[in-house]
Amino acid sequence: MISTLELRPLANDTYIVQSGSLKLKFRMYLSNSTVNLRYPKDVYDRTWIPYFQPEWTQILTTANVSNQNHYDPPQAILKVAATPTILDAPLMINWTLENPDDQIYLYRHFAEIQDIKANDTREFDCVLNGEKINTQVFSPKYLQIQSMFTTIPRECKGGVCRMQLIRTQRSTLPPL
C-alpha cells in the first residue's frame, strides 16, 4: 500500500543519455558533515550524501553561490568543498560498481568558494581511471557554479572507478 507518492518535475534535458534509462549510483557532496541533504534544501528532493577523506581539508563559505543552471544544486552543498591537504596530491574519489559491466555518466558541479589572491591560480584536470575526461584545463569561477558531465558512457575496469582531480603545473592551489 502506498500512502503518499511525491513527484518532483525535472527538465527533460537535465540528465542526457545516449539511450536507455539511468540508475543512480550515488549523489554526494564533499563535506565532513554527517547530514544527508534533501527536500526542502534540494528543490527536486534529491538526496545528497556527505563524503570526506582524512587526507582532505574542508573549506567553506557563507556567501551564496550562483547556481543558475537547470541542475539547481542546493546552496548547502555549494558552500562546502574539499581540497587535498598536500598541495601536489590529487583529490581522489573511489567507488565500486555493483555490476562490473555497468557504464556510468559522471555529473560534477564546481565553484570557487575561496577568495583567492591575484597571484594565485586554481586549475586542474579531471581524470577517470587514468583517462582525462575534460576537454581543457578547468578553473572554477568565483561563487558561480559550473556543471560538467560526460556525454558518453564510461566503463570502470573490474567495476572499480577512480576519479582524480589533478592540479596542473601552473596552478598554485590544489583542486577542489
N, C-alpha and C positions, 0 to 999 in steps of 0.2 A: 504494500500500500504506500502510495506517495502522498504525503500530506501537503508538501509545498514544492513547487518547481519554479525556480527563478531563472529567467533568461536575460542575458545582457548582450545587446547587439554589438557586433564589431563591423567595421567597414569591410567590404568584400576584398579589398586589396591589402588587408593588414598582414596576413601571412601568405606568401606566394610560394606555390609548389609547382613542379613540372607536371605532376599528375597524382591522383590519389588523395588520400587523407593524411592527416598528421596525428601523431600521438605525442603528447607532452612527456618529455623525459624529466625535465626539471626547469624551474624558473627561480633563479637565485639573485641575491644582491650581496655585494661584498661588504660584510659588516660583522663585527664581533658581538653583535646583539644576539639574543636568543628568541626574538619575536618574529613570528611569521606575519607578513602583512597581506591583507586582502581588503575587501569592501568594508568600510567606506573609503579607506585610504586609496584603494585601486578602484576606479570607476567601473571597470569591467569585471570586477570580482576575481581577478587572477590571484593566485597565491604565490607570494614571493618568500623564499626560504633564505635565511642568512647563511652565509658561507664565509669562513675565515680560516687562515692558516697561521701557525705560530711564527713563521718567518716573515710575516707581513706587519705593516704599520697601518693603523686605522687613521684616516683623515676625514674631516667633515667640515661642513659649512652651515651657517644659519641662514644664508641668503637663498632666495628662491632660484631654481634653475629653470630656464625656459625650456619647456617640453612641447614645443609647437610642432609636433608631428602626430600622425594618426596612431602611433603605438601608445602614447599618453602614459608613460610610466609614472608611478606616484612620486610626489615630491620627497617623501620619506626615504625612498631608495636613491634618489638623485643627489641627496645631500650627504651621502656617505660613500666612501671609496677605500680602497686599499692600495698600498704600494709595497714593493719588496723592501725589507729593512736594509738589505745590502744593495747599494746603488747599481752595481753591474748585474745583479741577479734578475732573471726573468720573473714575471708574475705568472705562476703556473696553476692551472686548474685541471685536475684529472677526474675522469669518471669512467664507469664501465657500463656497457650496454647490456640489456637483458639477453638480446639475441645478437651474436657477433656479426651476423649478416645484415643487421639494420643499417639504414642510411640516415644521415642526420642533416638538418638545416640548423645553422647557428645564427641566432639574433643577439646582437650586443649593443648596449646603449652606453655612450661615453659622454662625459662633460668634465671640463677642467674646473675643479672646485677650489683650487688654491689660487690666491692672487700672486702669481709668480713674478719675479723680478724681471726687469727689461733685458738683462743679460742672461737669463735662464731660458732653456728650451725643453719642452717635453714632447718627444715624438717616439713612436715605436711601431713595430711590425706585429701583426697578429699571425701566429703560426699554429697550424693544426696538424699534429702528427708529423712534424718536420717539413710541412709544406706551407709556404707563405700564402695566406688567403686574402690579404688586402692588395689592391692593385697599386697602391702607392703608400709611401710612409704616412702614418697617421699622426696628427697632432690635434688633441681635443681643444675645442673652443671654450673660452671662459664663460661659465654659467649658461651654456647653450648645449642642449642635448644633440648628439649626432648618433643616429642608429645605423648600424652596419649589419648586413646579413649575407649569407651565402645564397647564391641564386641557383646553384646546382647541388644535388645531394652529395654528401661526403661519406666516406667509409672510414672506420677505425679498425685497423688490423687486429684480429682476435677479439674485437669488441672493446678494446681499451683505447680511450680517447685522451689526448693530452693537448690542451690549448695553452700556448705561451704568448705573453705579451713581452716582446723583446725590445729593449731600449736600443735606439740607433747610436752610432758612434758620435754623431753630432749633438745628441741630447745630453743635457746637463742634469736632468731629473729622471727618476725611474718611471716606468709605465704605471698607469692607474686604471 
